[in-house]
Amino acid sequence: MKCKMCIRGVKSNSSLTLHDVLSAFQTDELCYYDIVITGGEPTMCDDFPEIVSFFSKHAKSVAICTNGTNSELLLSVHYGLNVRVQVSIDGTQSIHDSIRGEGSYQMAINTVALLDASNVPYTIATVVSKRNYQCMPELSKILESYKRLCYWALSFEMPFGNSDISSILSCDEWN
């Protein structure tokens, strides 16, 4: 995916391995840290389940930020009480797909439905811009149907990475 508002910009195509994680972190210090596993798409990492398992055993909390395109792998992970998933949904189907790519909305919604049915704690994150702010009321109604959704986080588009400055909302538009 090459999401239009991604703050990551150009990707390096490198991933963190379990060996990298084990080499970089002292397990006795992790209990003080909130860990965020993000990407690109973190489920594309070969060691994703093992990395989540390691952090869930040692860190204070773990958040997995995903676009929801790999629900089977997300559901194969054992979730401790300190792990939650954040799925990115940036609008209704046509708007989300225009931002993130054709078919990505349905994959994200399917992932949310599976997480909801599996009692996995999850949140929804939405980047709001001129591309999608008009559909927020409709998206709100869609998200109301999910009973185990912890919260919906709205943030504004940031002016770097893949972002187009012309799509950033003014203060008046945001408010």
mmCIF file of the C-alpha atoms, coordinates in Angstrom:
data_MODEL
# 
_entry.id   MODEL 
# 
loop_
_atom_site.group_PDB 
_atom_site.id 
_atom_site.type_symbol 
_atom_site.label_atom_id 
_atom_site.label_alt_id 
_atom_site.label_comp_id 
_atom_site.label_asym_id 
_atom_site.label_entity_id 
_atom_site.label_seq_id 
_atom_site.pdbx_PDB_ins_code 
_atom_site.Cartn_x 
_atom_site.Cartn_y 
_atom_site.Cartn_z 
_atom_site.occupancy 
_atom_site.B_iso_or_equiv 
_atom_site.pdbx_formal_charge 
_atom_site.auth_seq_id 
_atom_site.auth_comp_id 
_atom_site.auth_asym_id 
_atom_site.auth_atom_id 
_atom_site.pdbx_PDB_model_num 
ATOM 1   C CA . MET A 1 1   ? 0.000   0.000   0.000  1.00 0.00 ? 1   MET A CA 1 
ATOM 2   C CA . LYS A 1 2   ? 1.021   3.573   -0.500 1.00 0.00 ? 2   LYS A CA 1 
ATOM 3   C CA . CYS A 1 3   ? -1.470  5.454   1.627  1.00 0.00 ? 3   CYS A CA 1 
ATOM 4   C CA . LYS A 1 4   ? -1.869  9.072   0.586  1.00 0.00 ? 4   LYS A CA 1 
ATOM 5   C CA . MET A 1 5   ? -1.408  10.443  4.098  1.00 0.00 ? 5   MET A CA 1 
ATOM 6   C CA . CYS A 1 6   ? 1.246   8.040   5.431  1.00 0.00 ? 6   CYS A CA 1 
ATOM 7   C CA . ILE A 1 7   ? 3.798   9.826   7.605  1.00 0.00 ? 7   ILE A CA 1 
ATOM 8   C CA . ARG A 1 8   ? 6.395   7.180   6.738  1.00 0.00 ? 8   ARG A CA 1 
ATOM 9   C CA . GLY A 1 9   ? 6.942   8.373   3.155  1.00 0.00 ? 9   GLY A CA 1 
ATOM 10  C CA . VAL A 1 10  ? 9.437   6.214   1.237  1.00 0.00 ? 10  VAL A CA 1 
ATOM 11  C CA . LYS A 1 11  ? 9.838   2.726   2.698  1.00 0.00 ? 11  LYS A CA 1 
ATOM 12  C CA . SER A 1 12  ? 13.178  1.003   3.211  1.00 0.00 ? 12  SER A CA 1 
ATOM 13  C CA . ASN A 1 13  ? 11.733  -2.523  2.898  1.00 0.00 ? 13  ASN A CA 1 
ATOM 14  C CA . SER A 1 14  ? 13.584  -3.589  6.028  1.00 0.00 ? 14  SER A CA 1 
ATOM 15  C CA . SER A 1 15  ? 11.894  -5.252  8.981  1.00 0.00 ? 15  SER A CA 1 
ATOM 16  C CA . LEU A 1 16  ? 12.752  -5.781  12.554 1.00 0.00 ? 16  LEU A CA 1 
ATOM 17  C CA . THR A 1 17  ? 13.489  -9.425  13.349 1.00 0.00 ? 17  THR A CA 1 
ATOM 18  C CA . LEU A 1 18  ? 13.032  -11.253 16.629 1.00 0.00 ? 18  LEU A CA 1 
ATOM 19  C CA . HIS A 1 19  ? 16.841  -11.361 16.890 1.00 0.00 ? 19  HIS A CA 1 
ATOM 20  C CA . ASP A 1 20  ? 16.938  -7.540  16.545 1.00 0.00 ? 20  ASP A CA 1 
ATOM 21  C CA . VAL A 1 21  ? 14.339  -7.190  19.298 1.00 0.00 ? 21  VAL A CA 1 
ATOM 22  C CA . LEU A 1 22  ? 16.117  -9.583  21.661 1.00 0.00 ? 22  LEU A CA 1 
ATOM 23  C CA . SER A 1 23  ? 19.428  -7.810  21.024 1.00 0.00 ? 23  SER A CA 1 
ATOM 24  C CA . ALA A 1 24  ? 18.035  -4.308  21.578 1.00 0.00 ? 24  ALA A CA 1 
ATOM 25  C CA . PHE A 1 25  ? 15.927  -4.674  24.707 1.00 0.00 ? 25  PHE A CA 1 
ATOM 26  C CA . GLN A 1 26  ? 16.692  -5.586  28.300 1.00 0.00 ? 26  GLN A CA 1 
ATOM 27  C CA . THR A 1 27  ? 13.685  -7.593  29.473 1.00 0.00 ? 27  THR A CA 1 
ATOM 28  C CA . ASP A 1 28  ? 13.915  -6.338  33.046 1.00 0.00 ? 28  ASP A CA 1 
ATOM 29  C CA . GLU A 1 29  ? 13.477  -2.738  31.833 1.00 0.00 ? 29  GLU A CA 1 
ATOM 30  C CA . LEU A 1 30  ? 10.540  -3.354  29.481 1.00 0.00 ? 30  LEU A CA 1 
ATOM 31  C CA . CYS A 1 31  ? 7.956   -3.487  32.262 1.00 0.00 ? 31  CYS A CA 1 
ATOM 32  C CA . TYR A 1 32  ? 8.147   0.331   32.348 1.00 0.00 ? 32  TYR A CA 1 
ATOM 33  C CA . TYR A 1 33  ? 7.479   0.817   28.618 1.00 0.00 ? 33  TYR A CA 1 
ATOM 34  C CA . ASP A 1 34  ? 4.444   1.023   26.380 1.00 0.00 ? 34  ASP A CA 1 
ATOM 35  C CA . ILE A 1 35  ? 5.452   -0.567  23.063 1.00 0.00 ? 35  ILE A CA 1 
ATOM 36  C CA . VAL A 1 36  ? 3.865   0.382   19.731 1.00 0.00 ? 36  VAL A CA 1 
ATOM 37  C CA . ILE A 1 37  ? 4.384   -2.063  16.865 1.00 0.00 ? 37  ILE A CA 1 
ATOM 38  C CA . THR A 1 38  ? 3.800   -0.263  13.591 1.00 0.00 ? 38  THR A CA 1 
ATOM 39  C CA . GLY A 1 39  ? 5.089   -0.185  10.033 1.00 0.00 ? 39  GLY A CA 1 
ATOM 40  C CA . GLY A 1 40  ? 4.167   0.123   7.138  1.00 0.00 ? 40  GLY A CA 1 
ATOM 41  C CA . GLU A 1 41  ? 2.221   -2.994  8.011  1.00 0.00 ? 41  GLU A CA 1 
ATOM 42  C CA . PRO A 1 42  ? 3.722   -4.887  10.977 1.00 0.00 ? 42  PRO A CA 1 
ATOM 43  C CA . THR A 1 43  ? 2.009   -8.195  10.139 1.00 0.00 ? 43  THR A CA 1 
ATOM 44  C CA . MET A 1 44  ? 4.221   -8.388  7.034  1.00 0.00 ? 44  MET A CA 1 
ATOM 45  C CA . CYS A 1 45  ? 7.206   -9.044  9.305  1.00 0.00 ? 45  CYS A CA 1 
ATOM 46  C CA . ASP A 1 46  ? 8.169   -12.732 9.299  1.00 0.00 ? 46  ASP A CA 1 
ATOM 47  C CA . ASP A 1 47  ? 8.669   -12.729 13.087 1.00 0.00 ? 47  ASP A CA 1 
ATOM 48  C CA . PHE A 1 48  ? 5.502   -10.772 13.887 1.00 0.00 ? 48  PHE A CA 1 
ATOM 49  C CA . PRO A 1 49  ? 3.825   -13.366 16.181 1.00 0.00 ? 49  PRO A CA 1 
ATOM 50  C CA . GLU A 1 50  ? 7.054   -13.980 18.091 1.00 0.00 ? 50  GLU A CA 1 
ATOM 51  C CA . ILE A 1 51  ? 7.757   -10.260 18.494 1.00 0.00 ? 51  ILE A CA 1 
ATOM 52  C CA . VAL A 1 52  ? 4.247   -9.632  19.837 1.00 0.00 ? 52  VAL A CA 1 
ATOM 53  C CA . SER A 1 53  ? 4.598   -12.592 22.193 1.00 0.00 ? 53  SER A CA 1 
ATOM 54  C CA . PHE A 1 54  ? 7.954   -11.327 23.495 1.00 0.00 ? 54  PHE A CA 1 
ATOM 55  C CA . PHE A 1 55  ? 6.689   -7.812  24.158 1.00 0.00 ? 55  PHE A CA 1 
ATOM 56  C CA . SER A 1 56  ? 3.388   -9.000  25.648 1.00 0.00 ? 56  SER A CA 1 
ATOM 57  C CA . LYS A 1 57  ? 5.332   -11.015 28.239 1.00 0.00 ? 57  LYS A CA 1 
ATOM 58  C CA . HIS A 1 58  ? 7.743   -8.224  29.177 1.00 0.00 ? 58  HIS A CA 1 
ATOM 59  C CA . ALA A 1 59  ? 6.349   -4.755  28.326 1.00 0.00 ? 59  ALA A CA 1 
ATOM 60  C CA . LYS A 1 60  ? 3.852   -2.666  30.271 1.00 0.00 ? 60  LYS A CA 1 
ATOM 61  C CA . SER A 1 61  ? 1.549   -2.566  27.223 1.00 0.00 ? 61  SER A CA 1 
ATOM 62  C CA . VAL A 1 62  ? 1.667   -3.373  23.510 1.00 0.00 ? 62  VAL A CA 1 
ATOM 63  C CA . ALA A 1 63  ? -0.268  -1.651  20.714 1.00 0.00 ? 63  ALA A CA 1 
ATOM 64  C CA . ILE A 1 64  ? -0.294  -3.141  17.221 1.00 0.00 ? 64  ILE A CA 1 
ATOM 65  C CA . CYS A 1 65  ? -1.110  -0.577  14.521 1.00 0.00 ? 65  CYS A CA 1 
ATOM 66  C CA . THR A 1 66  ? -2.416  -2.304  11.398 1.00 0.00 ? 66  THR A CA 1 
ATOM 67  C CA . ASN A 1 67  ? -4.214  -1.516  8.173  1.00 0.00 ? 67  ASN A CA 1 
ATOM 68  C CA . GLY A 1 68  ? -6.227  -4.720  8.685  1.00 0.00 ? 68  GLY A CA 1 
ATOM 69  C CA . THR A 1 69  ? -5.107  -6.467  5.508  1.00 0.00 ? 69  THR A CA 1 
ATOM 70  C CA . ASN A 1 70  ? -3.756  -9.572  7.267  1.00 0.00 ? 70  ASN A CA 1 
ATOM 71  C CA . SER A 1 71  ? -6.491  -10.617 9.688  1.00 0.00 ? 71  SER A CA 1 
ATOM 72  C CA . GLU A 1 72  ? -5.532  -14.296 9.783  1.00 0.00 ? 72  GLU A CA 1 
ATOM 73  C CA . LEU A 1 73  ? -2.080  -13.493 11.160 1.00 0.00 ? 73  LEU A CA 1 
ATOM 74  C CA . LEU A 1 74  ? -3.515  -10.975 13.624 1.00 0.00 ? 74  LEU A CA 1 
ATOM 75  C CA . LEU A 1 75  ? -5.846  -13.641 14.972 1.00 0.00 ? 75  LEU A CA 1 
ATOM 76  C CA . SER A 1 76  ? -3.062  -16.237 15.223 1.00 0.00 ? 76  SER A CA 1 
ATOM 77  C CA . VAL A 1 77  ? -1.318  -14.163 17.901 1.00 0.00 ? 77  VAL A CA 1 
ATOM 78  C CA . HIS A 1 78  ? -1.941  -14.911 21.573 1.00 0.00 ? 78  HIS A CA 1 
ATOM 79  C CA . TYR A 1 79  ? -3.201  -11.692 23.159 1.00 0.00 ? 79  TYR A CA 1 
ATOM 80  C CA . GLY A 1 80  ? -2.311  -10.997 26.755 1.00 0.00 ? 80  GLY A CA 1 
ATOM 81  C CA . LEU A 1 81  ? -4.287  -8.503  28.779 1.00 0.00 ? 81  LEU A CA 1 
ATOM 82  C CA . ASN A 1 82  ? -1.736  -5.814  27.916 1.00 0.00 ? 82  ASN A CA 1 
ATOM 83  C CA . VAL A 1 83  ? -2.087  -6.093  24.111 1.00 0.00 ? 83  VAL A CA 1 
ATOM 84  C CA . ARG A 1 84  ? -4.512  -4.207  21.892 1.00 0.00 ? 84  ARG A CA 1 
ATOM 85  C CA . VAL A 1 85  ? -4.890  -3.771  18.148 1.00 0.00 ? 85  VAL A CA 1 
ATOM 86  C CA . GLN A 1 86  ? -5.450  -0.482  16.344 1.00 0.00 ? 86  GLN A CA 1 
ATOM 87  C CA . VAL A 1 87  ? -7.034  -0.787  12.887 1.00 0.00 ? 87  VAL A CA 1 
ATOM 88  C CA . SER A 1 88  ? -6.859  2.148   10.476 1.00 0.00 ? 88  SER A CA 1 
ATOM 89  C CA . ILE A 1 89  ? -10.145 3.030   8.792  1.00 0.00 ? 89  ILE A CA 1 
ATOM 90  C CA . ASP A 1 90  ? -10.205 6.381   7.022  1.00 0.00 ? 90  ASP A CA 1 
ATOM 91  C CA . GLY A 1 91  ? -13.765 6.669   5.816  1.00 0.00 ? 91  GLY A CA 1 
ATOM 92  C CA . THR A 1 92  ? -16.630 4.873   4.189  1.00 0.00 ? 92  THR A CA 1 
ATOM 93  C CA . GLN A 1 93  ? -15.774 2.230   1.596  1.00 0.00 ? 93  GLN A CA 1 
ATOM 94  C CA . SER A 1 94  ? -15.261 4.467   -1.447 1.00 0.00 ? 94  SER A CA 1 
ATOM 95  C CA . ILE A 1 95  ? -13.351 7.139   0.485  1.00 0.00 ? 95  ILE A CA 1 
ATOM 96  C CA . HIS A 1 96  ? -11.160 4.660   2.394  1.00 0.00 ? 96  HIS A CA 1 
ATOM 97  C CA . ASP A 1 97  ? -10.364 2.754   -0.808 1.00 0.00 ? 97  ASP A CA 1 
ATOM 98  C CA . SER A 1 98  ? -9.474  5.992   -2.632 1.00 0.00 ? 98  SER A CA 1 
ATOM 99  C CA . ILE A 1 99  ? -6.970  6.783   0.156  1.00 0.00 ? 99  ILE A CA 1 
ATOM 100 C CA . ARG A 1 100 ? -5.546  3.309   0.897  1.00 0.00 ? 100 ARG A CA 1 
ATOM 101 C CA . GLY A 1 101 ? -6.241  1.263   -2.220 1.00 0.00 ? 101 GLY A CA 1 
ATOM 102 C CA . GLU A 1 102 ? -9.064  -0.703  -3.796 1.00 0.00 ? 102 GLU A CA 1 
ATOM 103 C CA . GLY A 1 103 ? -10.401 -3.450  -1.539 1.00 0.00 ? 103 GLY A CA 1 
ATOM 104 C CA . SER A 1 104 ? -8.589  -2.223  1.583  1.00 0.00 ? 104 SER A CA 1 
ATOM 105 C CA . TYR A 1 105 ? -11.787 -1.048  3.296  1.00 0.00 ? 105 TYR A CA 1 
ATOM 106 C CA . GLN A 1 106 ? -13.418 -4.466  3.136  1.00 0.00 ? 106 GLN A CA 1 
ATOM 107 C CA . MET A 1 107 ? -10.264 -6.131  4.491  1.00 0.00 ? 107 MET A CA 1 
ATOM 108 C CA . ALA A 1 108 ? -10.108 -3.649  7.385  1.00 0.00 ? 108 ALA A CA 1 
ATOM 109 C CA . ILE A 1 109 ? -13.825 -4.063  8.189  1.00 0.00 ? 109 ILE A CA 1 
ATOM 110 C CA . ASN A 1 110 ? -13.459 -7.862  8.038  1.00 0.00 ? 110 ASN A CA 1 
ATOM 111 C CA . THR A 1 111 ? -10.540 -7.623  10.474 1.00 0.00 ? 111 THR A CA 1 
ATOM 112 C CA . VAL A 1 112 ? -12.581 -5.459  12.849 1.00 0.00 ? 112 VAL A CA 1 
ATOM 113 C CA . ALA A 1 113 ? -15.473 -7.938  12.714 1.00 0.00 ? 113 ALA A CA 1 
ATOM 114 C CA . LEU A 1 114 ? -13.114 -10.838 13.466 1.00 0.00 ? 114 LEU A CA 1 
ATOM 115 C CA . LEU A 1 115 ? -11.470 -8.969  16.355 1.00 0.00 ? 115 LEU A CA 1 
ATOM 116 C CA . ASP A 1 116 ? -14.906 -8.050  17.690 1.00 0.00 ? 116 ASP A CA 1 
ATOM 117 C CA . ALA A 1 117 ? -16.092 -11.672 17.531 1.00 0.00 ? 117 ALA A CA 1 
ATOM 118 C CA . SER A 1 118 ? -12.834 -12.937 19.092 1.00 0.00 ? 118 SER A CA 1 
ATOM 119 C CA . ASN A 1 119 ? -12.938 -10.611 22.126 1.00 0.00 ? 119 ASN A CA 1 
ATOM 120 C CA . VAL A 1 120 ? -9.604  -9.037  21.179 1.00 0.00 ? 120 VAL A CA 1 
ATOM 121 C CA . PRO A 1 121 ? -9.359  -5.433  22.467 1.00 0.00 ? 121 PRO A CA 1 
ATOM 122 C CA . TYR A 1 122 ? -9.143  -3.042  19.534 1.00 0.00 ? 122 TYR A CA 1 
ATOM 123 C CA . THR A 1 123 ? -9.439  0.585   18.565 1.00 0.00 ? 123 THR A CA 1 
ATOM 124 C CA . ILE A 1 124 ? -10.045 2.354   15.262 1.00 0.00 ? 124 ILE A CA 1 
ATOM 125 C CA . ALA A 1 125 ? -7.733  5.130   14.082 1.00 0.00 ? 125 ALA A CA 1 
ATOM 126 C CA . THR A 1 126 ? -8.757  7.629   11.412 1.00 0.00 ? 126 THR A CA 1 
ATOM 127 C CA . VAL A 1 127 ? -6.600  10.294  9.785  1.00 0.00 ? 127 VAL A CA 1 
ATOM 128 C CA . VAL A 1 128 ? -8.965  13.146  8.934  1.00 0.00 ? 128 VAL A CA 1 
ATOM 129 C CA . SER A 1 129 ? -8.281  15.354  5.919  1.00 0.00 ? 129 SER A CA 1 
ATOM 130 C CA . LYS A 1 130 ? -10.096 17.193  3.156  1.00 0.00 ? 130 LYS A CA 1 
ATOM 131 C CA . ARG A 1 131 ? -10.388 13.814  1.414  1.00 0.00 ? 131 ARG A CA 1 
ATOM 132 C CA . ASN A 1 132 ? -12.629 12.306  4.076  1.00 0.00 ? 132 ASN A CA 1 
ATOM 133 C CA . TYR A 1 133 ? -13.938 14.720  6.716  1.00 0.00 ? 133 TYR A CA 1 
ATOM 134 C CA . GLN A 1 134 ? -17.418 14.861  5.160  1.00 0.00 ? 134 GLN A CA 1 
ATOM 135 C CA . CYS A 1 135 ? -17.980 11.130  5.753  1.00 0.00 ? 135 CYS A CA 1 
ATOM 136 C CA . MET A 1 136 ? -17.093 11.096  9.490  1.00 0.00 ? 136 MET A CA 1 
ATOM 137 C CA . PRO A 1 137 ? -20.768 11.078  10.621 1.00 0.00 ? 137 PRO A CA 1 
ATOM 138 C CA . GLU A 1 138 ? -21.488 8.089   8.370  1.00 0.00 ? 138 GLU A CA 1 
ATOM 139 C CA . LEU A 1 139 ? -18.337 6.276   9.527  1.00 0.00 ? 139 LEU A CA 1 
ATOM 140 C CA . SER A 1 140 ? -19.394 6.920   13.126 1.00 0.00 ? 140 SER A CA 1 
ATOM 141 C CA . LYS A 1 141 ? -22.693 5.123   12.475 1.00 0.00 ? 141 LYS A CA 1 
ATOM 142 C CA . ILE A 1 142 ? -20.841 2.164   10.915 1.00 0.00 ? 142 ILE A CA 1 
ATOM 143 C CA . LEU A 1 143 ? -18.486 1.877   13.888 1.00 0.00 ? 143 LEU A CA 1 
ATOM 144 C CA . GLU A 1 144 ? -21.375 2.000   16.391 1.00 0.00 ? 144 GLU A CA 1 
ATOM 145 C CA . SER A 1 145 ? -22.303 -1.545  15.365 1.00 0.00 ? 145 SER A CA 1 
ATOM 146 C CA . TYR A 1 146 ? -19.083 -2.988  16.842 1.00 0.00 ? 146 TYR A CA 1 
ATOM 147 C CA . LYS A 1 147 ? -19.678 -3.848  20.490 1.00 0.00 ? 147 LYS A CA 1 
ATOM 148 C CA . ARG A 1 148 ? -16.081 -4.417  21.612 1.00 0.00 ? 148 ARG A CA 1 
ATOM 149 C CA . LEU A 1 149 ? -14.551 -1.308  20.047 1.00 0.00 ? 149 LEU A CA 1 
ATOM 150 C CA . CYS A 1 150 ? -12.614 0.391   22.873 1.00 0.00 ? 150 CYS A CA 1 
ATOM 151 C CA . TYR A 1 151 ? -12.471 3.824   21.215 1.00 0.00 ? 151 TYR A CA 1 
ATOM 152 C CA . TRP A 1 152 ? -12.200 5.682   17.920 1.00 0.00 ? 152 TRP A CA 1 
ATOM 153 C CA . ALA A 1 153 ? -9.149  7.948   17.610 1.00 0.00 ? 153 ALA A CA 1 
ATOM 154 C CA . LEU A 1 154 ? -9.327  10.833  15.149 1.00 0.00 ? 154 LEU A CA 1 
ATOM 155 C CA . SER A 1 155 ? -6.187  12.693  14.162 1.00 0.00 ? 155 SER A CA 1 
ATOM 156 C CA . PHE A 1 156 ? -5.444  15.304  11.546 1.00 0.00 ? 156 PHE A CA 1 
ATOM 157 C CA . GLU A 1 157 ? -3.188  14.706  8.559  1.00 0.00 ? 157 GLU A CA 1 
ATOM 158 C CA . MET A 1 158 ? 0.426   15.694  9.188  1.00 0.00 ? 158 MET A CA 1 
ATOM 159 C CA . PRO A 1 159 ? 2.376   17.705  6.557  1.00 0.00 ? 159 PRO A CA 1 
ATOM 160 C CA . PHE A 1 160 ? 5.157   15.175  5.817  1.00 0.00 ? 160 PHE A CA 1 
ATOM 161 C CA . GLY A 1 161 ? 5.702   11.700  4.350  1.00 0.00 ? 161 GLY A CA 1 
ATOM 162 C CA . ASN A 1 162 ? 3.214   10.977  1.552  1.00 0.00 ? 162 ASN A CA 1 
ATOM 163 C CA . SER A 1 163 ? 0.925   13.809  2.628  1.00 0.00 ? 163 SER A CA 1 
ATOM 164 C CA . ASP A 1 164 ? -0.232  16.472  0.229  1.00 0.00 ? 164 ASP A CA 1 
ATOM 165 C CA . ILE A 1 165 ? -0.308  19.841  1.999  1.00 0.00 ? 165 ILE A CA 1 
ATOM 166 C CA . SER A 1 166 ? -3.447  20.805  0.090  1.00 0.00 ? 166 SER A CA 1 
ATOM 167 C CA . SER A 1 167 ? -5.443  18.027  1.769  1.00 0.00 ? 167 SER A CA 1 
ATOM 168 C CA . ILE A 1 168 ? -4.733  19.212  5.325  1.00 0.00 ? 168 ILE A CA 1 
ATOM 169 C CA . LEU A 1 169 ? -7.761  20.747  7.035  1.00 0.00 ? 169 LEU A CA 1 
ATOM 170 C CA . SER A 1 170 ? -7.703  24.325  8.240  1.00 0.00 ? 170 SER A CA 1 
ATOM 171 C CA . CYS A 1 171 ? -8.607  25.013  11.893 1.00 0.00 ? 171 CYS A CA 1 
ATOM 172 C CA . ASP A 1 172 ? -12.063 26.166  10.802 1.00 0.00 ? 172 ASP A CA 1 
ATOM 173 C CA . GLU A 1 173 ? -12.641 22.969  8.781  1.00 0.00 ? 173 GLU A CA 1 
ATOM 174 C CA . TRP A 1 174 ? -11.405 20.763  11.665 1.00 0.00 ? 174 TRP A CA 1 
ATOM 175 C CA . ASN A 1 175 ? -13.654 22.498  14.174 1.00 0.00 ? 175 ASN A CA 1 
# 
